[in-house]
Amino acid sequence: MNIRSRTASVLLAILGCAISGAAAAERVHVVIPVAAGGGLDGTARAAGRALTETELAETVSFENIAGAGGGRGLSMFVENAARFREALMVNSTPLILRHLQKLYPLSFRDLTPIVGLVADYGIFVVRSESTESDWSGVVERLQADPRGVVVGGGSARGSLDHIVAALALDAAGVDARRVRYLPYDGGGKAMLALLGKEIELLSTGLGETLPFIRAGEVRVLAITSPERVAAIEHVQTLTELGYPVVFANWRGMFASPAVDDDVRERHIQRFRTLTASQTWRQTLEQYGWEPLHLFGEDFTRYLEQQEALLGETMTRLGFTQ
């Protein structure tokens, strides 16, 4: 290599470092379409902490825009695309569910998918002192009397927690439409209802329930993962128990429909780097999440598949027309 070539290579390397440093030093703003607390808010804030700890962002700010089951924040993000041109929005499976139910006029197609971050599997929990020792006992009671067990969840009837419970019970031959399901405004309130004996069984996500499990306040009877997960390795999957149900609540990040291509690519590369880091692996372990790690077009294809699967499932279970 001659002097001119070496000089050019050095300049390109310096320029590349400068560009990389500029991207890392960016401030990232995340819109959260629910109130503070709960799994979606927790995912956004955990990802934000990891981004700053790995120096992939200088600072990460958050903006909770609650209302209409996530619809208010979604509408504001899309309708004010210019304001949120470089921002991100965290979202999850209900984005698809509520569009299929015609509760949202907007869908993931009105956003720019950046990264599918985590899969949070559904679990079924009882109070630690409950006489129910296993999932089979709950199934037997509900087979005998579908209204004999009060089931609760942190979302509305026909929404995520209800659908996960319905899938599990349908596989056991229980008419889920006859089961008493009490909806609560978020996982936290649903957990208080379980501990306060308003409900007997809680359909929820592993991530937001893990602190209660570790504290010994609740026991997990089954999980909707394809294989046992490390955080609660003693808990059997529904598939192991003879009920072939696998379901995960995905959570991920989206950009504005007005995002510039270069900003989109910087977001994607930022999360590619993050998800390969030890910091992120520790975050997954802390919250009991499984990695999804789908980027850009791969995430879009995953969402399309989820939409088709959920549409068929919800129609079969009677949650859509």
C-alpha positions in Angstrom: 0.0 0.0 0.0 1.5 3.4 -1.0 1.5 6.5 1.2 -1.6 8.0 -0.5 -3.6 4.8 0.1 -2.4 4.5 3.7 -3.4 8.1 4.3 -6.8 7.6 2.7 -7.4 4.5 4.9 -6.5 6.4 8.0 -8.8 9.2 7.1 -11.6 6.8 6.5 -11.0 5.0 9.8 -11.1 8.4 11.6 -14.3 9.4 9.8 -15.9 6.0 10.7 -15.0 6.4 14.3 -16.4 9.9 14.3 -19.7 8.8 12.8 -19.9 5.9 15.2 -19.2 8.2 18.1 -21.8 10.6 16.9 -24.4 7.9 16.7 -23.5 6.6 20.2 -23.7 10.1 21.6 -27.2 10.7 20.3 -30.0 11.3 22.7 -32.8 8.8 22.3 -36.4 9.6 23.1 -38.9 6.7 23.7 -42.7 7.1 23.7 -44.5 4.7 25.9 -48.2 4.4 25.1 -49.2 3.3 28.6 -49.0 4.7 32.1 -45.8 4.1 34.1 -45.4 0.7 35.6 -46.2 -2.7 34.0 -44.4 -4.8 31.5 -44.3 -2.5 28.5 -43.1 0.5 30.5 -40.5 -1.7 32.2 -39.2 -3.0 28.9 -38.7 0.5 27.5 -36.9 1.7 30.7 -34.7 -1.4 30.9 -33.7 -1.0 27.3 -33.0 2.7 27.9 -30.7 1.9 30.9 -28.9 -0.7 28.9 -28.3 1.8 26.0 -26.8 4.3 28.3 -24.7 1.8 30.2 -23.2 0.5 27.0 -22.7 4.1 25.8 -24.9 3.5 22.7 -26.8 6.6 23.6 -25.8 9.6 25.6 -29.2 9.9 27.3 -32.5 8.2 26.9 -35.7 10.1 27.8 -39.2 8.7 28.2 -42.7 10.1 27.5 -45.7 8.2 28.8 -48.8 8.9 26.8 -51.5 6.8 28.3 -55.2 6.4 27.3 -57.5 4.3 25.2 -55.6 1.1 25.9 -52.5 2.4 24.2 -54.5 3.9 21.3 -54.0 7.6 22.4 -50.2 7.3 22.4 -50.2 5.4 19.1 -52.4 8.1 17.4 -50.3 10.9 18.7 -47.1 9.3 17.6 -48.4 8.7 14.0 -50.3 12.0 13.7 -47.4 14.0 14.9 -44.8 12.1 12.9 -42.7 15.2 12.2 -42.3 15.9 16.0 -41.3 12.3 16.6 -39.2 12.0 13.4 -36.2 10.6 15.4 -38.0 9.1 18.4 -38.9 5.6 19.1 -42.2 4.0 20.4 -42.2 0.8 22.4 -45.1 -1.5 21.7 -46.2 -5.1 22.0 -48.7 -7.8 21.0 -51.8 -5.8 21.9 -50.9 -3.5 19.0 -52.0 -6.3 16.7 -54.8 -7.6 18.9 -56.6 -4.3 19.2 -56.4 -3.6 15.5 -57.9 -7.0 14.7 -60.7 -6.2 17.2 -61.2 -2.8 15.4 -60.4 -1.0 18.6 -57.4 0.7 16.8 -57.7 2.2 13.3 -53.9 2.1 13.1 -51.7 -1.0 13.0 -47.9 -1.8 12.9 -48.1 -0.9 9.2 -48.5 2.7 10.2 -45.2 2.6 12.0 -41.6 1.7 11.1 -40.5 -1.5 12.7 -37.0 -1.3 14.2 -36.4 -4.2 16.5 -38.3 -7.0 18.2 -36.5 -7.1 21.5 -38.0 -9.7 23.8 -40.5 -12.5 24.2 -42.3 -12.6 27.5 -44.1 -15.9 27.9 -47.5 -16.2 29.6 -47.7 -17.9 33.0 -50.6 -18.9 35.3 -50.0 -18.2 39.0 -51.8 -18.8 42.3 -51.1 -17.5 45.8 -48.4 -19.3 47.6 -50.8 -20.7 50.1 -53.3 -21.9 47.5 -54.5 -25.5 47.7 -54.0 -25.8 43.9 -50.7 -27.7 43.5 -50.6 -28.1 39.7 -52.3 -27.0 36.5 -54.1 -30.3 36.1 -56.1 -29.5 39.3 -57.3 -26.2 37.9 -58.2 -27.9 34.6 -60.2 -30.6 36.3 -62.2 -28.0 38.3 -63.0 -26.0 35.2 -63.9 -29.1 33.2 -66.5 -29.9 35.9 -67.7 -26.3 36.2 -66.3 -23.6 33.8 -67.4 -20.9 36.3 -65.8 -22.7 39.3 -62.5 -20.8 39.2 -62.3 -17.0 39.0 -59.5 -16.1 36.6 -58.0 -12.6 36.4 -55.7 -10.7 34.1 -54.1 -7.2 33.6 -56.0 -6.5 30.4 -59.5 -6.2 29.1 -61.8 -9.1 28.1 -60.6 -10.4 24.7 -57.2 -8.8 25.2 -53.8 -10.4 25.8 -54.1 -12.0 29.3 -57.6 -13.3 28.5 -56.6 -14.7 25.2 -53.6 -16.6 26.7 -55.9 -18.1 29.3 -58.5 -19.0 26.7 -55.8 -20.7 24.5 -54.6 -22.8 27.4 -58.1 -23.8 28.6 -59.4 -24.4 25.0 -56.5 -27.0 24.6 -57.8 -28.7 27.8 -61.4 -28.9 26.4 -62.8 -26.1 28.5 -65.2 -23.6 26.9 -63.2 -20.5 27.7 -66.1 -18.2 26.9 -67.9 -19.6 29.9 -65.0 -19.1 32.3 -65.3 -16.1 34.8 -62.6 -13.7 33.7 -62.1 -10.4 35.7 -60.1 -7.7 33.9 -57.9 -5.3 35.7 -56.1 -2.1 34.6 -52.6 -3.4 34.4 -50.6 -6.3 35.8 -50.0 -4.6 39.1 -53.7 -4.3 40.0 -54.3 -7.8 38.8 -51.5 -9.1 41.1 -53.1 -7.1 44.0 -56.4 -8.8 43.2 -54.8 -12.2 43.4 -53.0 -11.5 46.7 -56.2 -10.0 48.0 -58.2 -13.1 47.1 -60.5 -11.4 44.6 -59.4 -14.0 42.0 -57.9 -17.5 42.3 -55.8 -17.7 39.2 -53.9 -15.0 37.4 -53.0 -15.1 33.7 -50.0 -12.8 33.3 -46.5 -12.4 31.9 -43.3 -13.9 33.5 -41.3 -10.7 33.4 -43.6 -8.5 35.5 -44.3 -11.4 37.9 -40.8 -12.5 38.6 -40.2 -10.4 41.7 -43.4 -11.9 43.4 -42.2 -15.4 42.4 -38.8 -14.8 43.9 -40.3 -13.4 47.0 -42.4 -16.5 47.5 -45.7 -14.7 47.3 -47.1 -16.7 44.3 -46.5 -20.0 42.7 -46.4 -20.7 39.0 -48.5 -23.7 37.7 -47.5 -23.6 34.0 -45.8 -21.5 31.3 -46.6 -21.0 27.6 -42.9 -21.3 26.5 -41.8 -24.0 24.0 -39.2 -25.2 26.6 -38.6 -24.5 30.3 -37.0 -21.1 31.0 -34.0 -20.6 33.2 -35.7 -18.1 35.5 -38.3 -20.7 36.7 -36.7 -23.9 35.5 -38.8 -26.0 37.9 -42.1 -24.9 36.2 -43.4 -27.2 33.5 -44.6 -25.9 30.1 -48.1 -26.5 28.9 -46.7 -28.6 26.1 -45.0 -30.9 28.7 -48.3 -31.2 30.5 -50.0 -32.4 27.3 -51.5 -29.1 26.1 -49.7 -28.0 22.9 -49.9 -24.2 23.5 -47.0 -21.9 22.9 -47.5 -18.1 23.1 -45.3 -15.2 23.8 -46.0 -11.5 24.2 -43.4 -9.8 21.9 -42.2 -6.3 22.8 -40.2 -4.1 20.5 -39.3 -0.6 19.2 -40.8 1.3 16.3 -39.9 4.5 14.6 -42.1 7.2 13.2 -43.6 6.7 9.7 -41.7 9.9 8.8 -38.3 8.6 10.0 -35.4 9.3 7.6 -33.6 6.2 6.2 -30.3 7.1 7.9 -32.0 7.5 11.3 -33.8 4.2 10.8 -30.5 2.5 10.1 -28.8 4.1 13.1 -31.6 2.8 15.3 -31.3 -0.7 13.9 -27.5 -0.8 14.3 -27.7 0.6 17.8 -30.0 -2.3 18.8 -27.9 -4.9 17.0 -25.0 -3.8 19.1 -27.0 -3.7 22.3 -28.5 -7.1 22.0 -25.0 -8.7 21.5 -23.7 -7.1 24.7 -23.2 -8.7 28.1 -25.3 -5.8 29.6 -28.3 -6.9 27.6 -27.8 -10.6 28.4 -27.9 -9.6 32.1 -31.0 -7.6 31.5 -32.8 -10.6 30.0 -31.8 -12.8 32.9 -32.9 -10.2 35.4 -36.4 -9.9 34.0 -36.9 -13.5 32.9 -37.3 -12.4 29.2 -36.3 -14.5 26.2 -34.5 -12.8 23.4 -36.4 -12.1 20.2 -33.8 -10.0 18.4 -35.4 -9.4 15.1 -34.3 -6.3 13.1 -36.0 -4.2 10.4 -37.5 -6.3 7.7 -37.2 -9.5 9.7 -39.3 -7.9 12.4 -41.9 -6.7 9.9 -42.2 -10.3 8.5 -42.6 -11.6 12.1 -45.4 -9.1 12.8 -47.2 -10.2 9.6 -47.0 -13.8 10.7 -48.3 -12.9 14.2 -51.2 -11.0 12.7 -52.3 -14.0 10.7 -51.9 -16.4 13.6 -53.8 -14.1 16.1 -56.5 -13.4 13.6 -57.3 -17.1 13.2 -57.0 -17.8 16.9 -59.3 -14.9 18.0 -61.9 -15.9 15.4 -61.8 -19.5 16.6 -62.1 -18.6 20.2 -64.9 -16.1 19.5 -63.0 -12.9 20.3 -63.6 -11.3 16.9 -66.5 -11.4 14.4 
